[in-house]
Amino acid sequence: MVSTLLVRASESERLERLATNNRLAQLVAGRFVAGKTLEEGIAAARELAELGRTVSLDLVGEHVTTAAESDQAADSYLETIEAMATAHLRSGVSVKPSQLGTGLDLDDARNRLTKIAEAAGSAGLHVTLDMEDASTTEPTITLVEALHAEGHHHVGCAVQSYLHRTEEDVERLNELGASVRLCKGAYAESDRIAYHDRDRIDESFRRCTTSLLEHGTYPRIATHDHRLIGFTRREARRLGRGPDDYEFQMLYGVRTDVQERLIGIGENLCVYLPFGEAWYAYFMRRLAERPANLVFFARMLTG
Ligand SMILES: Cc1cc2nc3c(=O)[nH]c(=O)nc-3n(C[C@H](O)[C@H](O)[C@H](O)COP(=O)(O)OP(=O)(O)OC[C@H]3O[C@@H](n4cnc5c(N)ncnc54)[C@H](O)[C@@H]3O)c2cc1C
């Protein structure tokens, strides 16, 4: 209930204005967002690289309302890719399709993505399309298919185990040869299309993990859940996959203890690293995932 309210609040423009003008809220968001500028994002990425992690840099921002904003987001991604290449950072960028304007004009959005994919390809970096709310699932997968048809095989997307359709999507993406990021899902979806029971979400996650390890291309298992991490490791060994055949992904600022442990036992770990001015919606989804974060937030606000 609290989670659903927070996810809904993440969509409120009025609350976004209030939060982004509040210095304390900015300070708290700093736990999950590396900074407002590309320089800060790159500096955080360098620190993580020294700790043995790769990164997927994410310029926060979504649901743009004009083509000019989408062009600007695409240009920022080109700068990000250049900066990553200069700093010899691995492994890529995460892009929200709505930020590139999928809600405005799908062809224009695809052209912007193609430019990003070309730049990333030349720099040896991967591009993952984040998965947003369920109205964007089909357009996002269609975009990945279009990019593969153009020869950009280093473009993949996230899928969410809470959606009923995801096991079929995983098969479809496996056949395409796209590298998939598997996560549980962070949006408020209806019972008609999504599981809400934790066990069912986890069962779907496990089935998708097996399918990805068995038939997929370099699966990116994105979870902090130790039971699912343990399952993935056991399943990989059962299927004869070594640590270099897949990776774990975790969010910047979340379970750094687990991140360290995984690196320590020889697993590959990529940190999803957000930076940028438009941090509000991303931050609210992180609060929604763990109500205990609200206490942390409240403590900071009340000094
Ligand atoms: C790399 C990465 C990329 C993602 N990309 C997407 C995407 O494209 N689309 C999408 O819908 N969702 C995305 N997510 C979010 C994901 O869907 C989940 O909402 C989120 O990861 C929490 O699920 P969990 O698997 O960690 O399990 P949970 O059961 O929620 O968490 C397991 C444990 O992890 C810790 N934890 C988890 N989340 C937090 C948090 N916010 N703050 C503090 N501790 C926390 C807690 O200790 C918790 O007990 C992504 C997640 C990751 C890690």
PDBQT file of the ligand as one rigid body, heavy atoms in Angstrom, charges set to zero:
ROOT
HETATM    1  C1  LIG A 401      20.619  -3.018 -11.848  1.00  0.00    +0.000 C 
HETATM    2  C2  LIG A 401      19.143  -2.857 -11.684  1.00  0.00    +0.000 A 
HETATM    3  C3  LIG A 401      18.417  -2.342 -12.737  1.00  0.00    +0.000 A 
HETATM    4  C4  LIG A 401      17.033  -2.218 -12.614  1.00  0.00    +0.000 A 
HETATM    5  N1  LIG A 401      16.304  -1.816 -13.705  1.00  0.00    +0.000 NA
HETATM    6  C5  LIG A 401      14.969  -1.792 -13.614  1.00  0.00    +0.000 A 
HETATM    7  C6  LIG A 401      14.166  -1.540 -14.767  1.00  0.00    +0.000 A 
HETATM    8  O1  LIG A 401      14.672  -1.329 -15.898  1.00  0.00    +0.000 OA
HETATM    9  N2  LIG A 401      12.818  -1.535 -14.616  1.00  0.00    +0.000 N 
HETATM   10  C7  LIG A 401      12.219  -1.784 -13.405  1.00  0.00    +0.000 A 
HETATM   11  O2  LIG A 401      10.984  -1.804 -13.339  1.00  0.00    +0.000 OA
HETATM   12  N3  LIG A 401      12.957  -2.034 -12.302  1.00  0.00    +0.000 NA
HETATM   13  C8  LIG A 401      14.302  -2.032 -12.386  1.00  0.00    +0.000 A 
HETATM   14  N4  LIG A 401      15.044  -2.323 -11.261  1.00  0.00    +0.000 N 
HETATM   15  C9  LIG A 401      14.385  -2.369  -9.922  1.00  0.00    +0.000 C 
HETATM   16  C10 LIG A 401      13.873  -3.752  -9.620  1.00  0.00    +0.000 C 
HETATM   17  O3  LIG A 401      12.764  -4.030 -10.433  1.00  0.00    +0.000 OA
HETATM   18  C11 LIG A 401      13.436  -3.872  -8.134  1.00  0.00    +0.000 C 
HETATM   19  O4  LIG A 401      12.426  -2.949  -7.863  1.00  0.00    +0.000 OA
HETATM   20  C12 LIG A 401      14.559  -3.651  -7.155  1.00  0.00    +0.000 C 
HETATM   21  O5  LIG A 401      15.774  -4.156  -7.626  1.00  0.00    +0.000 OA
HETATM   22  C13 LIG A 401      14.269  -4.365  -5.809  1.00  0.00    +0.000 C 
HETATM   23  O6  LIG A 401      14.151  -5.736  -6.011  1.00  0.00    +0.000 OA
HETATM   24  P1  LIG A 401      15.210  -6.858  -5.493  1.00  0.00    +0.000 P 
HETATM   25  O7  LIG A 401      15.308  -7.860  -6.565  1.00  0.00    +0.000 OA
HETATM   26  O8  LIG A 401      16.467  -6.214  -5.084  1.00  0.00    +0.000 OA
HETATM   27  O9  LIG A 401      14.472  -7.575  -4.315  1.00  0.00    +0.000 OA
HETATM   28  P2  LIG A 401      13.828  -7.055  -2.968  1.00  0.00    +0.000 P 
HETATM   29  O10 LIG A 401      13.199  -8.249  -2.368  1.00  0.00    +0.000 OA
HETATM   30  O11 LIG A 401      12.974  -5.853  -3.222  1.00  0.00    +0.000 OA
HETATM   31  O12 LIG A 401      15.073  -6.612  -2.118  1.00  0.00    +0.000 OA
HETATM   32  C14 LIG A 401      16.007  -7.527  -1.583  1.00  0.00    +0.000 C 
HETATM   33  C15 LIG A 401      16.848  -6.779  -0.566  1.00  0.00    +0.000 C 
HETATM   34  O13 LIG A 401      17.621  -5.771  -1.240  1.00  0.00    +0.000 OA
HETATM   35  C16 LIG A 401      17.656  -4.565  -0.494  1.00  0.00    +0.000 C 
HETATM   36  N5  LIG A 401      16.989  -3.493  -1.293  1.00  0.00    +0.000 N 
HETATM   37  C17 LIG A 401      16.279  -3.644  -2.411  1.00  0.00    +0.000 A 
HETATM   38  N6  LIG A 401      15.875  -2.443  -2.894  1.00  0.00    +0.000 NA
HETATM   39  C18 LIG A 401      16.344  -1.517  -2.017  1.00  0.00    +0.000 A 
HETATM   40  C19 LIG A 401      16.277  -0.120  -1.948  1.00  0.00    +0.000 A 
HETATM   41  N7  LIG A 401      15.633   0.596  -2.878  1.00  0.00    +0.000 N 
HETATM   42  N8  LIG A 401      16.872   0.504  -0.928  1.00  0.00    +0.000 NA
HETATM   43  C20 LIG A 401      17.544  -0.191   0.032  1.00  0.00    +0.000 A 
HETATM   44  N9  LIG A 401      17.651  -1.535   0.023  1.00  0.00    +0.000 NA
HETATM   45  C21 LIG A 401      17.057  -2.200  -0.990  1.00  0.00    +0.000 A 
HETATM   46  C22 LIG A 401      16.956  -4.860   0.809  1.00  0.00    +0.000 C 
HETATM   47  O14 LIG A 401      17.940  -5.288   1.721  1.00  0.00    +0.000 OA
HETATM   48  C23 LIG A 401      16.018  -5.996   0.461  1.00  0.00    +0.000 C 
HETATM   49  O15 LIG A 401      15.707  -6.800   1.545  1.00  0.00    +0.000 OA
HETATM   50  C24 LIG A 401      16.404  -2.525 -11.391  1.00  0.00    +0.000 A 
HETATM   51  C25 LIG A 401      17.153  -3.061 -10.340  1.00  0.00    +0.000 A 
HETATM   52  C26 LIG A 401      18.493  -3.243 -10.476  1.00  0.00    +0.000 A 
HETATM   53  C27 LIG A 401      19.262  -3.864  -9.356  1.00  0.00    +0.000 C 
ENDROOT
TORSDOF 0
